[in-house]
Amino acid sequence: MTETHNMTQEPDVAFLEYVVKALVDHPSDVKVTRVVDEMGVLITLDVNPGDMGKIIGRTGNTAKAIRTLLRVVGMKNNARVNLKINEPDGGKGTSASKTVDEAIDDLKI
């Protein structure tokens, strides 16, 4: 198993990886990147294109819940945590410049 993180993984990254890998069909394709700057912690999530719907959820509810829980984990560790979910290449949208918010809107029935 190849990890881009060291053995002392940050609690927010460990939490996100655990939750996301439990939700998706392709857990080996889950990639989490963590960057800290003056604004706080930005965690970027990449998943298999076929798993985007599972991560976003109906009307974005799953993504909202994950973000809320990540903020709670961050508060516990005195950090402001934000999550960015990357749109995979070759995603469902017709435009490569589509944002996650636009993708969420497309999921509304």
C-alpha atoms as an extended CHARMM CRD file, in Angstrom:
* protein
*
       109  EXT
         1         1  MET       CA              0.0000000000        0.0000000000        0.0000000000  PROA      1               0.0000000000
         2         2  THR       CA              1.4880000000        3.3360000000       -1.0120000000  PROA      2               0.0000000000
         3         3  GLU       CA              0.5860000000        6.3470000000        1.0950000000  PROA      3               0.0000000000
         4         4  THR       CA              1.5500000000        9.9310000000        0.3620000000  PROA      4               0.0000000000
         5         5  HSD       CA              1.2760000000       10.6640000000        4.0940000000  PROA      5               0.0000000000
         6         6  ASN       CA              3.6620000000        9.7170000000        6.8430000000  PROA      6               0.0000000000
         7         7  MET       CA              2.6920000000        7.3670000000        9.6500000000  PROA      7               0.0000000000
         8         8  THR       CA              1.5760000000       10.2590000000       11.8950000000  PROA      8               0.0000000000
         9         9  GLN       CA             -1.3180000000       11.2300000000        9.6830000000  PROA      9               0.0000000000
        10        10  GLU       CA             -3.2610000000       14.3480000000       10.6700000000  PROA      10              0.0000000000
        11        11  PRO       CA             -6.6010000000       13.5300000000       12.3780000000  PROA      11              0.0000000000
        12        12  ASP       CA             -8.6420000000       15.3830000000        9.7310000000  PROA      12              0.0000000000
        13        13  VAL       CA             -7.0000000000       13.4880000000        6.8430000000  PROA      13              0.0000000000
        14        14  ALA       CA             -7.3380000000       10.1430000000        8.6410000000  PROA      14              0.0000000000
        15        15  PHE       CA            -11.0210000000       10.8470000000        9.3170000000  PROA      15              0.0000000000
        16        16  LEU       CA            -11.7610000000       11.9010000000        5.7320000000  PROA      16              0.0000000000
        17        17  GLU       CA             -9.9760000000        8.9160000000        4.2150000000  PROA      17              0.0000000000
        18        18  TYR       CA            -11.7810000000        6.5210000000        6.5390000000  PROA      18              0.0000000000
        19        19  VAL       CA            -15.2410000000        7.9370000000        5.7270000000  PROA      19              0.0000000000
        20        20  VAL       CA            -14.7270000000        8.3430000000        1.9810000000  PROA      20              0.0000000000
        21        21  LYS       CA            -13.1460000000        4.9180000000        1.4880000000  PROA      21              0.0000000000
        22        22  ALA       CA            -16.1210000000        3.3580000000        3.2880000000  PROA      22              0.0000000000
        23        23  LEU       CA            -18.5440000000        5.0950000000        0.8720000000  PROA      23              0.0000000000
        24        24  VAL       CA            -16.9220000000        4.4850000000       -2.5240000000  PROA      24              0.0000000000
        25        25  ASP       CA            -16.6080000000        1.4580000000       -4.8020000000  PROA      25              0.0000000000
        26        26  HSD       CA            -12.9500000000        2.2400000000       -5.6380000000  PROA      26              0.0000000000
        27        27  PRO       CA            -11.2090000000        3.0150000000       -2.3050000000  PROA      27              0.0000000000
        28        28  SER       CA             -7.7470000000        2.6310000000       -3.8440000000  PROA      28              0.0000000000
        29        29  ASP       CA             -8.4960000000        5.6540000000       -6.0930000000  PROA      29              0.0000000000
        30        30  VAL       CA             -9.1460000000        7.9770000000       -3.1230000000  PROA      30              0.0000000000
        31        31  LYS       CA             -6.4780000000       10.6750000000       -2.8500000000  PROA      31              0.0000000000
        32        32  VAL       CA             -6.4080000000       13.2760000000       -0.0730000000  PROA      32              0.0000000000
        33        33  THR       CA             -4.0970000000       16.2930000000       -0.1210000000  PROA      33              0.0000000000
        34        34  ARG       CA             -3.7260000000       18.6370000000        2.8590000000  PROA      34              0.0000000000
        35        35  VAL       CA             -2.3640000000       22.1970000000        2.6580000000  PROA      35              0.0000000000
        36        36  VAL       CA             -2.0460000000       24.6170000000        5.5820000000  PROA      36              0.0000000000
        37        37  ASP       CA             -1.8410000000       28.3840000000        5.0630000000  PROA      37              0.0000000000
        38        38  GLU       CA             -2.8800000000       31.5750000000        6.8810000000  PROA      38              0.0000000000
        39        39  MET       CA             -6.5430000000       30.8720000000        6.0520000000  PROA      39              0.0000000000
        40        40  GLY       CA             -6.4950000000       27.4600000000        7.7280000000  PROA      40              0.0000000000
        41        41  VAL       CA             -6.4270000000       23.9150000000        6.3990000000  PROA      41              0.0000000000
        42        42  LEU       CA             -7.5290000000       23.0590000000        2.8550000000  PROA      42              0.0000000000
        43        43  ILE       CA             -8.1120000000       19.3860000000        2.1890000000  PROA      43              0.0000000000
        44        44  THR       CA             -8.5380000000       18.3750000000       -1.4430000000  PROA      44              0.0000000000
        45        45  LEU       CA            -10.3020000000       15.1270000000       -2.2970000000  PROA      45              0.0000000000
        46        46  ASP       CA             -9.9520000000       13.1770000000       -5.5310000000  PROA      46              0.0000000000
        47        47  VAL       CA            -12.0470000000       10.0690000000       -6.1900000000  PROA      47              0.0000000000
        48        48  ASN       CA            -12.7920000000        7.7480000000       -9.0940000000  PROA      48              0.0000000000
        49        49  PRO       CA            -15.2250000000        9.4480000000      -11.5370000000  PROA      49              0.0000000000
        50        50  GLY       CA            -17.7440000000        6.6700000000      -10.9390000000  PROA      50              0.0000000000
        51        51  ASP       CA            -17.7780000000        7.4500000000       -7.2140000000  PROA      51              0.0000000000
        52        52  MET       CA            -18.5430000000       11.1850000000       -7.4560000000  PROA      52              0.0000000000
        53        53  GLY       CA            -22.2780000000       10.6430000000       -6.9690000000  PROA      53              0.0000000000
        54        54  LYS       CA            -21.6640000000        8.6730000000       -3.7750000000  PROA      54              0.0000000000
        55        55  ILE       CA            -19.5060000000       11.4680000000       -2.3470000000  PROA      55              0.0000000000
        56        56  ILE       CA            -21.7780000000       14.3370000000       -3.4100000000  PROA      56              0.0000000000
        57        57  GLY       CA            -25.0350000000       12.5760000000       -2.5260000000  PROA      57              0.0000000000
        58        58  ARG       CA            -28.5540000000       13.5350000000       -3.4910000000  PROA      58              0.0000000000
        59        59  THR       CA            -28.7430000000       17.3560000000       -3.6180000000  PROA      59              0.0000000000
        60        60  GLY       CA            -25.2550000000       17.4920000000       -2.1060000000  PROA      60              0.0000000000
        61        61  ASN       CA            -26.2900000000       16.2150000000        1.3070000000  PROA      61              0.0000000000
        62        62  THR       CA            -23.4340000000       13.7200000000        1.6900000000  PROA      62              0.0000000000
        63        63  ALA       CA            -20.8090000000       16.3260000000        0.7680000000  PROA      63              0.0000000000
        64        64  LYS       CA            -22.3880000000       18.8170000000        3.2020000000  PROA      64              0.0000000000
        65        65  ALA       CA            -22.3470000000       16.2390000000        5.9980000000  PROA      65              0.0000000000
        66        66  ILE       CA            -18.6970000000       15.3360000000        5.3540000000  PROA      66              0.0000000000
        67        67  ARG       CA            -17.7510000000       19.0450000000        5.3640000000  PROA      67              0.0000000000
        68        68  THR       CA            -19.6290000000       19.6260000000        8.6320000000  PROA      68              0.0000000000
        69        69  LEU       CA            -17.9510000000       16.6880000000       10.3400000000  PROA      69              0.0000000000
        70        70  LEU       CA            -14.5300000000       17.7790000000        9.0560000000  PROA      70              0.0000000000
        71        71  ARG       CA            -15.0890000000       21.2430000000       10.5550000000  PROA      71              0.0000000000
        72        72  VAL       CA            -15.8990000000       19.6140000000       13.9090000000  PROA      72              0.0000000000
        73        73  VAL       CA            -12.7150000000       17.5180000000       13.7310000000  PROA      73              0.0000000000
        74        74  GLY       CA            -10.8310000000       20.7180000000       12.8850000000  PROA      74              0.0000000000
        75        75  MET       CA            -12.3340000000       22.6410000000       15.8050000000  PROA      75              0.0000000000
        76        76  LYS       CA            -11.3000000000       19.8500000000       18.1510000000  PROA      76              0.0000000000
        77        77  ASN       CA             -7.7390000000       20.3560000000       16.8870000000  PROA      77              0.0000000000
        78        78  ASN       CA             -7.9310000000       24.1940000000       16.8080000000  PROA      78              0.0000000000
        79        79  ALA       CA             -7.8760000000       24.3720000000       13.0130000000  PROA      79              0.0000000000
        80        80  ARG       CA            -10.2360000000       25.8190000000       10.4110000000  PROA      80              0.0000000000
        81        81  VAL       CA            -10.7530000000       23.0030000000        7.9030000000  PROA      81              0.0000000000
        82        82  ASN       CA            -12.2640000000       23.3400000000        4.4280000000  PROA      82              0.0000000000
        83        83  LEU       CA            -12.8630000000       20.5660000000        1.8910000000  PROA      83              0.0000000000
        84        84  LYS       CA            -12.5460000000       20.8670000000       -1.8640000000  PROA      84              0.0000000000
        85        85  ILE       CA            -13.8490000000       17.9690000000       -3.9510000000  PROA      85              0.0000000000
        86        86  ASN       CA            -12.1140000000       17.8830000000       -7.3310000000  PROA      86              0.0000000000
        87        87  GLU       CA            -14.2030000000       17.2120000000      -10.4230000000  PROA      87              0.0000000000
        88        88  PRO       CA            -12.5900000000       14.1530000000      -12.0530000000  PROA      88              0.0000000000
        89        89  ASP       CA            -11.3890000000       14.3010000000      -15.6540000000  PROA      89              0.0000000000
        90        90  GLY       CA            -14.0070000000       12.9150000000      -17.9990000000  PROA      90              0.0000000000
        91        91  GLY       CA            -16.7460000000       13.5620000000      -15.4780000000  PROA      91              0.0000000000
        92        92  LYS       CA            -20.4530000000       13.5650000000      -16.2280000000  PROA      92              0.0000000000
        93        93  GLY       CA            -20.5040000000       17.2490000000      -17.1910000000  PROA      93              0.0000000000
        94        94  THR       CA            -20.0190000000       18.5170000000      -20.7200000000  PROA      94              0.0000000000
        95        95  SER       CA            -17.5880000000       21.2290000000      -19.6430000000  PROA      95              0.0000000000
        96        96  ALA       CA            -14.2610000000       20.5030000000      -17.9750000000  PROA      96              0.0000000000
        97        97  SER       CA            -14.5190000000       23.8310000000      -16.1260000000  PROA      97              0.0000000000
        98        98  LYS       CA            -17.6680000000       22.8240000000      -14.2410000000  PROA      98              0.0000000000
        99        99  THR       CA            -17.4980000000       23.3660000000      -10.4990000000  PROA      99              0.0000000000
       100       100  VAL       CA            -18.6200000000       20.9070000000       -7.8470000000  PROA      100             0.0000000000
       101       101  ASP       CA            -21.5430000000       23.2530000000       -7.0810000000  PROA      101             0.0000000000
       102       102  GLU       CA            -22.6520000000       23.0350000000      -10.7250000000  PROA      102             0.0000000000
       103       103  ALA       CA            -22.3170000000       19.2550000000      -10.5790000000  PROA      103             0.0000000000
       104       104  ILE       CA            -24.5040000000       19.2200000000       -7.4560000000  PROA      104             0.0000000000
       105       105  ASP       CA            -27.1220000000       21.2760000000       -9.3030000000  PROA      105             0.0000000000
       106       106  ASP       CA            -27.0420000000       18.7300000000      -12.1550000000  PROA      106             0.0000000000
       107       107  LEU       CA            -27.8840000000       15.9520000000       -9.6860000000  PROA      107             0.0000000000
       108       108  LYS       CA            -31.1640000000       17.5890000000       -8.6540000000  PROA      108             0.0000000000
       109       109  ILE       CA            -34.1150000000       15.7020000000      -10.0650000000  PROA      109             0.0000000000
